[in-house]
């Protein structure tokens, strides 16, 4: 390989060859490269062999390709772990590749035929029917949303939509799903670190960003969740997901040497430079505005329109999106197995004055890269012109397995693809886990004392109201109503359901093909509070929750596939990493047990921030599990609201003393305790049975039990349907607890559903669920009241549905009329002082 | 006659009696900052740089930037007439918020495209901003506080206060 001539001032050579370790570290730090000393040394050796210094383009390309964001150093590196697996005894274990040995291993071992593309493309792909496939991807955009909530969240949505546009030969985005974690919106100013936006402002900006991008592109946003915890104050989590729909014969892409590298969409500016490396470091003050990206939904909509036409006309052989790392990443990945020769001088710019490395690394939004055969290029050009989308050939794919970047006639980078993609030194990290349920300082909840005491202090009705008012449980109507969840016309079960379309749906159901009744169910599971006690059972519960939500509306668990999104603190802290390893272990154990493959995922590490006292804090280790599955006939789907008085109410699943991390503890200010633990074999059998019952039309309403347990679920079903209920806690199937009323009412034991069944179907329903833990625990009633009898037969709770509902709505109503929101007449209702 | 390139500021406000939703929501949020305000007005601001005759500016304003049923506009060339809001009320404090020069301005880009679709090809750049006018606050310091806590993100915004 010949030396690179440096002819202009636009390219700098970085003096690396003779640099000592301290200089190497300084070069990485000052250039915002986020490369470790070991990585810098490997790069130095590579260029020493070639007897030249690297250019800035080369060093920047390596830094972003080797970033945590792009290469998942921690998940793919070596981890020396000490701790128990599940509830076993602690033992050391070495992971050579955590992702491969846990999450991906489930899919490999299950080897189901309907997984069409997993862990290799921009999204996972599963079969929908004989002709069509579904693509699903969830991404995070945490750091950008912390700095500029509107732009950060909008580009998060834009980015994940482009992932789906760039899967296979391109999928049509048909659904968005968004999950957010924020600091408490009523956080006192004194707890806010300097320079950090208030949680309320972050929330309003994020919601507006997601709304504007999704709505303007004409994609329904019909599923999501919003959580609040002090651990997210300066580091909110913004998960953006998109489901795509594509023909099964368009799932594979290929690149041929000689194909043109074609860039379509927006122009390139200095937006978001260093996004990939920036996302791999902690959030600190003094950040440049160049890391901020602003989205342009209409531009992306035009790209979508062009791309799907070009796909169906067979005008290109491969496509991928320009995301983190910009052209460097997109072109580098498409050409990884052949080779690339690109000319940055051809790239259309927003303004002049960009250095070659800036053009190559820029994360300007709304751009896609295609591999286009020479023969079809004129047709593609004409098509793009007709839709007003700029398309430019910026180079070609080669067969010499090298990455060559030119700026006009000047060669500005030349790297072996092998070194670029496989030259990175493997990271070895230490991880340790100590059981927190037994840590001194946290008082384990004894069944008798604590619950009894709680009962004396707080009557069940008061606790139920506190739970319903809690922002994590309360209605998010103010947010949901801003999203278009109907566009494209396929929605079957919407996010808000019930007599007045304001009850909380477990999942959304939609039909991507309007000429077929086959439906798709999308659901999610997330609970960082369990993880504060034990990430293993948190991960297990998240999988259980996503699947039980999916089944609650009628989805088929045996058709379900999962996505994992880990957001964690600093992986260089062994205790933090220990929690992550435990969660990943659970992903394998539990998903394997449920026989649900993972098809794609993403991790976002280094989510740390400094609090008002200058103390470094990590977010609570958070795992979002997203589930996608099928419902053979969407007309059989059920909603969660009680339908008519006089029906039977069944509780399917066993209740145990599992209050650790529960919201019952949260409202009482308690910590510690035993985290809910799914029993996978029974859970899966329950899901199969419930699906069968729903398919046979035996179920009128079904709601999963999650935060707030039976009490909250029963109340939500009642006020959503405006039908009262009378429940008897003595009839609950339970195990291992002293049948105390409050534990029965608010335990968050997983794998449970409350099911409304018509008396006509009693026999048939009980036959379907026979052999499983279930109890006929009550009836729907004419009075618009929720009545609960305690184990001794006395009425322990009697509350009017109207009051319960008003309390549940009050959190959302407190936002109505605020900026980015709309004021409805109904929002002017007097506020309820139901909060504690 | 084609003149030299100038800067034109257009300010679009709601007509009297029409509800200004942005202003209403700011009013609602101010008590959280411990402030009360008599009135808030907002305006959409556009900064056009180019060679434009008055008749062309009028056409851009009328055909592109204003919904005549609920809005009205005033505009001026900087140094020629004051385009800001504070002509409307005496003793009020104004605040203008613009995206920093290098930050992508999607609204500005769309307006530029719209202008070229009108057949006017002599505009070089368009930037969009927001104007606010506060009545009944205790001086500039309070407006500065509102800007910093509520309306401005210093990472992407430039702002300035008026008398």
Interface residues (C-beta under 8 A of the other chain):
Chain A: X147 X148 X151 X197 X198 X200 X201 X269 X270 X271 X287 X289 X290 X292 X293 X294 X295 X296 X298 X350 X364 X365 X817 X818 X819 X820 X821 X822 X823
Chain B: X21 X22 X24 X25 X26 X28 X29 X32 X99 X100 X102 X103 X104 X105 X106 X109 X110 X149 X150 X153 X155 X156
